[in-house]
Amino acid sequence: MLAIKLRRIGKKHQAAFRVIVSEKRSKVDGRYVDNIGWLNPKTKEFDIKKEKAQHWIKNGAQPTDTVHNLFVKAGVIEGPKISVHKKKKSDGKTPEKKVEAAGTEAPKAETAEESAS
């Protein structure tokens, strides 16, 4: 299965990325099928070849979440962006979780008593 993903290029602390089409399980620095654009995150400039991107999407290539958001911004794909950085799950040690858990159990017990009466 093909994927459209970012490939890092550039020197240390001067990252730039190529938007490439490659096999989903292949290494990012390995072979790729096609180069369809570039992204410079420092200057926030990018260039996407829309025709090539649409061609690969029609042929079944799946963009990663970051590339999907880049395509939405470029106008290649229509639709909402995907949240990439998800919030961490709590460790369960915070007192708020314990209070919420205790608060959800109390109404269940009351409803059981009411239904029995």
Secondary structure, DSSP 4 states (H G I P E B T S, - for coil): -EEEEEEEESSTT--EEEEEEEETTS-TTS--SEEEEEEETTTTEEEE-HHHHHHHHHTTPEEPHHHHHHHHHHTSS-S-----SPPPPP-S-SHHHHHHHHHHHHHHHHHHHHHH-
